[in-house]
Amino acid sequence: MSAGECTTNDSSLRAFDRPAPNLSEKNFDQFQIGNSFFRSAWVTAPASASARDGLGPVFNAISCTGCHIRDGRGAPPQKYGEPLVSMLIRLSISGKSLEGSPLPEPTYGGQLQNRAILGVAAEGDIKIKYEEIKGLFADGQEYSLQMPTYQFTNLKYGEMHADTKISPRTAPFMIGLGLLEAIPEEAILANADEKDQNNDGISGRPNYVWDYEKKQKSIGRFGWKANQPNLKQQVAGAFNGDMGLTTSIFTSDHCTDKQANCQKQINGGNPEISDKILNATASYSSSLAVPLRRNAQNEDVLRGKQLFTEANCTSCHTPKFKTQALANYPEYQGITIRPYTDLLLHDMGEGLADHREDFEATGKEWRTAPLWGIGLVPKVNKHTNFLHDGRARNLSEAILWHGGEAENSKNNFLKMPETDRSALVKFLESL
């Protein structure tokens, strides 16, 4: 039970969209309300459904589930030239805002929006090409990795700034997010070792980001670079960046000075998302259960778990935490969870670098991704793409892309015989 009382025994196609079984009646009601908004398609303003209008003018998706399909993981297009669906491209230039966030690209803003409402031009398209990289395991077995490159096409508002930095991001899955928010800050900081004082080659550190409601820096927990401090702000950021919807936290859309026709469009109110809807959607995001592990006592799985530890993977993918109650979730008090993340930033090497800073995260740093539920992605989302940009076509490739602080762990995997590599992957598939 990876999430204690918040674990679901559903391992079907709907494994990621179940409410935590221990929710109070009040929080279960909030889950249901938030679920309706999470799955709703937003429309252009003005509309008769005034609570659900204001989409765009430029956007990436018309609903939360447009990216988080069945509350699961996104993936890059499967064929060259196909549009991005559950993936987006962040944009910025050198420098930081007063709050410490990346500076948006002057013409296209903080991310490229490849869709738009009627009468407005979508910003552009992205095509992804892959270069094959071949290698050998120590036992002589070949492997192949694919390195992505990104080409912008049909840019409707002119050329991008010469200093533009890009970062591709697939949609992460939604399970157990409230429990990650319930990990005590001191427990996260206890694993930080920025100066690598224990000389193990691992120097995880927190990202400190801007909390727009508190108007202060806070520890980041969510997003591929831990650039959001809490789920409410994460949800508000997604409404704003992905769908062009304003909230009390992010009060303007992303039409830049170069997009005059975009700026002229009618909005859906000020803000377009009420605090009631924002809070309900954040509650839904806080309440999704984590699926039960499968085959946890299988001999190969247990062997793989041992190998995972021996390879020092647990130095970043921390197996276990105990949660504390959240203000609206007293039922989260004292639950032992096994998310396999430390929520810290780690240098993952040049191979995975996007060269784009995000608050205090460097262009080589990423937050350790939680591993719980990862074995059900093929069933729920019908793909096996992993890492922030989905370049890894299976879990073995995901391991082989690890570098930087994880270089030694990757090398340990490379040295394993095929039976041990298979056992380690089977362990991950059991999570």
Phi and psi in degrees as a GROMACS rama.xvg file:
@    title "Ramachandran Plot"
@    xaxis  label "Phi"
@    yaxis  label "Psi"
@TYPE xy
-62.2425  -23.6056  SER-2
-126.605  29.4663  ALA-3
54.2232  -129.218  GLY-4
-68.3725  -9.77042  GLU-5
-97.0675  16.4615  CYS-6
-91.6082  139.521  THR-7
-107.107  145.693  THR-8
-90.8207  10.46  ASN-9
-81.6482  121.06  ASP-10
-122.289  28.5672  SER-11
-89.737  -167.288  SER-12
-57.7408  -22.875  LEU-13
-102.575  23.8674  ARG-14
-61.5307  -26.5158  ALA-15
-95.7461  -3.86362  PHE-16
-113.615  22.5061  ASP-17
-91.6688  141.792  ARG-18
-72.5395  150.4  PRO-19
-57.4945  130.394  ALA-20
-63.2951  -21.394  PRO-21
-97.1544  15.0916  ASN-22
-63.8885  141.988  LEU-23
-66.2071  163.973  SER-24
-59.278  -40.0569  GLU-25
-62.847  -46.1739  LYS-26
-73.2319  -28.3287  ASN-27
-66.8391  -39.5529  PHE-28
-62.0148  -42.1189  ASP-29
-63.8231  -37.9456  GLN-30
-57.7223  -46.3779  PHE-31
-66.0601  -41.8579  GLN-32
-64.6305  -47.7013  ILE-33
-61.9797  -35.2376  GLY-34
-58.9495  -40.9851  ASN-35
-64.1614  -39.3534  SER-36
-75.3977  -32.9683  PHE-37
-62.1161  -32.7183  PHE-38
-98.8078  -4.92765  ARG-39
-74.0876  144.464  SER-40
-89.7112  125.98  ALA-41
-87.1576  149.965  TRP-42
-125.646  167.102  VAL-43
-68.5118  141.438  THR-44
-86.3425  150.758  ALA-45
-83.1119  151.224  PRO-46
-142.649  159.22  ALA-47
-64.6295  -31.6026  SER-48
-86.6002  76.6714  ALA-49
-64.5699  -24.1792  SER-50
-76.1484  -10.1936  ALA-51
-128.778  26.7494  ARG-52
-113.909  171.952  ASP-53
112.089  8.17878  GLY-54
-53.6825  139.536  LEU-55
80.6337  -147.191  GLY-56
-66.3128  -31.1701  PRO-57
-112.084  148.59  VAL-58
-162.274  171.262  PHE-59
-107.95  -28.8069  ASN-60
-149.302  158.836  ALA-61
-100.908  -3.74099  ILE-62
-154.632  163.276  SER-63
-61.8433  -39.2091  CYS-64
-74.0301  -8.27333  THR-65
-62.7869  -29.4525  GLY-66
-105.45  -46.1985  CYS-67
-89.9323  71.2749  HIS-68
-66.0582  123.327  ILE-69
51.2042  34.4742  ARG-70
62.4992  19.4891  ASP-71
-105.603  -158.246  GLY-72
-89.2686  143.515  ARG-73
-83.6652  174.847  GLY-74
-152.027  156.665  ALA-75
-71.902  165.272  PRO-76
-57.3545  146.046  PRO-77
-81.645  -20.8536  GLN-78
-127.171  147.741  LYS-79
-60.0245  132.611  TYR-80
92.22  -13.555  GLY-81
-70.0941  148.352  GLU-82
-70.2894  153.571  PRO-83
-71.0509  132.818  LEU-84
-115.438  -57.1133  VAL-85
-112.183  39.9161  SER-86
-152.947  149.617  MET-87
-142.193  170.957  LEU-88
-121.975  115.406  ILE-89
-77.4193  146.529  ARG-90
-130.248  144.543  LEU-91
-163.386  171.114  SER-92
-123.889  172.977  ILE-93
-61.508  145.407  SER-94
110.486  172.064  GLY-95
-134.601  153.597  LYS-96
-73.5421  175.899  SER-97
-60.59  -29.7222  LEU-98
-84.6893  -9.31264  GLU-99
99.9361  1.34633  GLY-100
-79.9132  162.395  SER-101
-62.6201  149.01  PRO-102
-79.9016  128.268  LEU-103
-66.7188  152.054  PRO-104
-62.5087  133.343  GLU-105
-61.3265  -33.0562  PRO-106
-91.9342  -37.456  THR-107
-113.381  -2.70084  TYR-108
81.0604  -153.517  GLY-109
-82.8931  -16.3791  GLY-110
-157.557  152.76  GLN-111
-80.1371  122.886  LEU-112
-99.6239  116.295  GLN-113
-95.0181  12.3306  ASN-114
-137.549  160.981  ARG-115
-157.195  160.225  ALA-116
-75.6184  167.687  ILE-117
-58.8156  131.597  LEU-118
93.1075  -4.6589  GLY-119
-123.848  139.073  VAL-120
-81.6925  130.595  ALA-121
-60.8259  152.3  ALA-122
-69.2893  -35.6972  GLU-123
163.425  -175.336  GLY-124
-125.29  164.1  ASP-125
-129.67  133.664  ILE-126
-115.808  141.07  LYS-127
-115.3  126.592  ILE-128
-112.164  152.16  LYS-129
-124.236  136.283  TYR-130
-104.36  129.755  GLU-131
-78.2756  134.363  GLU-132
-121.906  118.781  ILE-133
-101.474  150.597  LYS-134
-155.603  178.551  GLY-135
-129.55  137.308  LEU-136
-72.3422  164.162  PHE-137
-60.0635  -27.4638  ALA-138
-85.3884  4.79941  ASP-139
95.3289  -7.79829  GLY-140
-71.9807  136.02  GLN-141
-79.2593  151.772  GLU-142
-138.519  162.979  TYR-143
-137.252  132.509  SER-144
-113.99  161.74  LEU-145
-124.767  123.364  GLN-146
-97.0638  119.396  MET-147
-83.4317  147.664  PRO-148
-129.079  150.809  THR-149
-120.093  130.382  TYR-150
-119.455  125.261  GLN-151
-89.6598  131.261  PHE-152
-130.484  160.959  THR-153
54.4356  38.2753  ASN-154
-68.1862  116.227  LEU-155
-88.6963  -11.8539  LYS-156
-119.957  19.6276  TYR-157
105.42  179.897  GLY-158
-71.5323  151.099  GLU-159
-77.729  160.108  MET-160
-55.7619  141.571  HIS-161
-62.1625  -22.4477  ALA-162
-99.319  17.865  ASP-163
-63.7846  132.272  THR-164
-109.279  137.575  LYS-165
-121.112  151.774  ILE-166
-144.828  109.603  SER-167
-74.1523  140.94  PRO-168
-139.592  121.047  ARG-169
-85.9457  157.449  THR-170
-70.8668  126.243  ALA-171
-79.3335  161.067  PRO-172
-79.1671  165.001  PHE-173
-99.9861  -6.35058  MET-174
-67.3841  143.038  ILE-175
67.7569  14.9922  GLY-176
-65.9801  -37.999  LEU-177
-62.2341  -33.9647  GLY-178
-70.7191  -34.7828  LEU-179
-65.5108  -35.9974  LEU-180
-68.4337  -24.7064  GLU-181
-88.3349  0.283925  ALA-182
-71.5527  126.031  ILE-183
-58.7981  140.256  PRO-184
-57.6252  -38.1487  GLU-185
-65.8783  -28.3752  GLU-186
-70.8186  -35.3719  ALA-187
-66.9094  -46.991  ILE-188
-67.0973  -24.986  LEU-189
-63.6906  -24.0815  ALA-190
-92.9546  -6.74665  ASN-191
-73.2457  141.58  ALA-192
-152.408  62.9121  ASP-193
-57.2274  -34.3517  GLU-194
-92.5899  4.76161  LYS-195
49.3945  54.2817  ASP-196
-68.0073  -21.2147  GLN-197
-92.9957  4.28072  ASN-198
55.7262  37.2849  ASN-199
-100.271  5.26512  ASP-200
82.0001  0.351913  GLY-201
-111.725  124.954  ILE-202
-133.894  54.9369  SER-203
-59.902  145.628  GLY-204
-146.922  152.485  ARG-205
-76.0365  153.827  PRO-206
-96.2046  127.84  ASN-207
-101.634  123.394  TYR-208
-127.363  173.906  VAL-209
-90.768  126.142  TRP-210
-93.9035  110.64  ASP-211
-73.2743  -24.156  TYR-212
-81.411  -42.7918  GLU-213
-80.2942  -16.599  LYS-214
56.6662  49.0709  LYS-215
-157.968  164.643  GLN-216
-75.9645  140.453  LYS-217
-139.21  162.641  SER-218
-68.7066  134.384  ILE-219
-84.6056  141.271  GLY-220
-126.626  -30.3572  ARG-221
-117.209  155.094  PHE-222
94.8461  158.553  GLY-223
-61.8679  -24.2349  TRP-224
-117.223  23.4204  LYS-225
52.7327  47.094  ALA-226
-97.2301  9.00473  ASN-227
-127.825  136.31  GLN-228
-83.6564  -21.946  PRO-229
-155.414  167.692  ASN-230
-70.8223  -34.8367  LEU-231
-60.1154  -45.5054  LYS-232
-70.1716  -35.6533  GLN-233
-59.5418  -45.3476  GLN-234
-66.2231  -43.537  VAL-235
-60.9229  -39.3926  ALA-236
-64.7902  -37.4851  GLY-237
-70.0633  -43.3984  ALA-238
-54.537  -43.674  PHE-239
-75.1984  -54.2214  ASN-240
-73.9805  -38.5184  GLY-241
-90.0136  -29.3373  ASP-242
-122.549  -2.91898  MET-243
69.562  32.3448  GLY-244
-109.619  132.131  LEU-245
-89.1933  153.323  THR-246
-135.813  179.608  THR-247
-68.9833  -16.2139  SER-248
-90.009  -47.3571  ILE-249
-116.709  103.786  PHE-250
-95.2721  -1.86457  THR-251
-133.352  154.518  SER-252
-83.2892  -169.266  ASP-253
-109.684  24.5332  HIS-254
-70.8923  120.776  CYS-255
-88.2523  175.527  THR-256
-63.4233  -21.0917  ASP-257
-84.718  -1.79213  LYS-258
-118.257  68.3857  GLN-259
-61.88  -43.4937  ALA-260
-65.3741  -34.7043  ASN-261
-61.9497  -42.4981  CYS-262
-68.1961  -22.0912  GLN-263
-81.8792  -10.1627  LYS-264
-71.252  150.377  GLN-265
-70.7348  135.859  ILE-266
-94.1516  175.307  ASN-267
-100.763  28.147  GLY-268
113.059  170.471  GLY-269
-132.044  96.9384  ASN-270
-85.4731  168.637  PRO-271
-77.8537  -27.6175  GLU-272
-108.864  116.647  ILE-273
-69.0455  159.823  SER-274
-60.8175  -32.3027  ASP-275
-61.8162  -45.7108  LYS-276
-69.7381  -41.9048  ILE-277
-59.7295  -47.2209  LEU-278
-65.1685  -38.3773  ASN-279
-66.2128  -41.2353  ALA-280
-67.7782  -37.7138  THR-281
-65.6101  -37.0837  ALA-282
-63.5964  -42.6344  SER-283
-57.9108  -45.9934  TYR-284
-64.1668  -25.7709  SER-285
-82.686  -12.2648  SER-286
-114.523  3.28242  SER-287
-76.2153  132.667  LEU-288
-73.7443  163.666  ALA-289
-103.823  133.41  VAL-290
-66.8041  148.639  PRO-291
-61.2027  143.203  LEU-292
-67.2347  150.64  ARG-293
-113.006  144.341  ARG-294
56.2664  32.4316  ASN-295
-63.0394  -26.0818  ALA-296
-101.424  7.84786  GLN-297
-61.3483  141.026  ASN-298
-59.1944  -43.9584  GLU-299
-67.0241  -37.4781  ASP-300
-64.5788  -44.0256  VAL-301
-64.3516  -38.019  LEU-302
-64.1575  -43.1004  ARG-303
-62.4025  -37.9055  GLY-304
-62.4697  -42.1671  LYS-305
-63.1168  -43.4594  GLN-306
-65.4631  -37.0517  LEU-307
-59.5004  -41.343  PHE-308
-71.3232  -44.6723  THR-309
-63.939  -31.2299  GLU-310
-78.1474  -0.21148  ALA-311
70.9222  21.9836  ASN-312
-64.9534  -28.3017  CYS-313
-73.9347  -6.00747  THR-314
-66.0646  -27.5875  SER-315
-110.973  -45.2302  CYS-316
-82.7367  71.0575  HIS-317
-59.8434  122.73  THR-318
-66.2398  -38.8858  PRO-319
-139.285  140.637  LYS-320
-139.551  164.553  PHE-321
-117.42  132.24  LYS-322
-88.3015  166.07  THR-323
-120.258  162.362  GLN-324
-65.4924  142.394  ALA-325
-94.5765  162.934  LEU-326
-53.4525  -42.906  ALA-327
-100.085  2.69808  ASN-328
-133.523  71.3782  TYR-329
-62.5101  -21.3986  PRO-330
-69.714  -8.65752  GLU-331
-88.9589  1.24225  TYR-332
-65.5962  127.58  GLN-333
67.392  29.4412  GLY-334
-91.5087  131.247  ILE-335
-83.5883  118.015  THR-336
-118.134  155.269  ILE-337
-129.122  75.0932  ARG-338
-85.9609  -16.158  PRO-339
57.6455  52.5169  TYR-340
-151.942  153.697  THR-341
-107.983  -1.80401  ASP-342
61.1983  17.1562  LEU-343
-103.168  162.063  LEU-344
-84.4236  140.507  LEU-345
-138.448  141.825  HIS-346
-70.6474  115.702  ASP-347
-101.644  10.1769  MET-348
90.7316  170.925  GLY-349
-66.8683  -33.3098  GLU-350
-60.3851  -35.3102  GLY-351
-101.274  0.71163  LEU-352
-66.4221  138.794  ALA-353
-104.07  -7.0326  ASP-354
58.2574  30.5699  HIS-355
-127.131  118.84  ARG-356
-75.0956  151.652  GLU-357
-144.731  101.304  ASP-358
54.702  -118.117  PHE-359
-93.5422  -2.84877  GLU-360
-74.375  134.596  ALA-361
-83.7748  177.511  THR-362
-71.8018  -5.3494  GLY-363
-111.909  -3.97152  LYS-364
-98.3434  143.446  GLU-365
-138.001  149.754  TRP-366
-72.6442  139.515  ARG-367
-59.8391  121.381  THR-368
-75.953  135.65  ALA-369
-62.2315  146.144  PRO-370
-106.368  -12.2324  LEU-371
-61.9613  139.086  TRP-372
82.5231  -5.18618  GLY-373
-64.7812  -28.1273  ILE-374
-72.13  -12.7891  GLY-375
-98.236  -1.81473  LEU-376
-57.6885  -43.8722  VAL-377
-59.4719  -36.2296  PRO-378
-73.9898  -45.904  LYS-379
-76.8975  -44.3522  VAL-380
-107.94  -2.38821  ASN-381
61.0959  33.0989  LYS-382
-152.967  170.057  HIS-383
-129.605  37.5134  THR-384
-88.2744  131.855  ASN-385
-133.39  175.536  PHE-386
77.9082  172.483  LEU-387
-61.8497  -29.2461  HIS-388
-113.843  8.8616  ASP-389
71.0344  14.7606  GLY-390
-68.0644  -30.9644  ARG-391
-74.8681  126.696  ALA-392
-90.8477  -1.75949  ARG-393
-166.035  175.285  ASN-394
-68.6728  -33.3892  LEU-395
-62.2281  -45.212  SER-396
-62.5603  -37.8033  GLU-397
-58.7176  -41.8633  ALA-398
-64.8542  -42.1984  ILE-399
-68.6775  -18.5042  LEU-400
-81.3626  -12.9864  TRP-401
-64.9397  135.243  HIS-402
-144.112  -161.058  GLY-403
57.9781  -123.234  GLY-404
-64.3333  -21.7883  GLU-405
-97.6685  8.42607  ALA-406
-58.3706  -44.3234  GLU-407
-65.5372  -39.1022  ASN-408
-64.2943  -41.9951  SER-409
-61.7418  -43.3727  LYS-410
-63.7548  -35.5787  ASN-411
-61.442  -38.6967  ASN-412
-66.8261  -41.2552  PHE-413
-60.8152  -32.595  LEU-414
-81.7679  -14.5776  LYS-415
-69.7869  145.618  MET-416
-66.4847  162.883  PRO-417
-57.7697  -37.0621  GLU-418
-63.8432  -37.5515  THR-419
-72.3069  -40.2142  ASP-420
-60.2297  -42.3216  ARG-421
-63.5708  -39.8968  SER-422
-65.412  -41.2155  ALA-423
-63.9114  -42.5247  LEU-424
-64.682  -38.9377  VAL-425
-62.1547  -36.1725  LYS-426
-61.1731  -47.5445  PHE-427
-60.9395  -38.8886  LEU-428
-67.364  -18.9853  GLU-429
-81.9255  -14.5594  SER-430
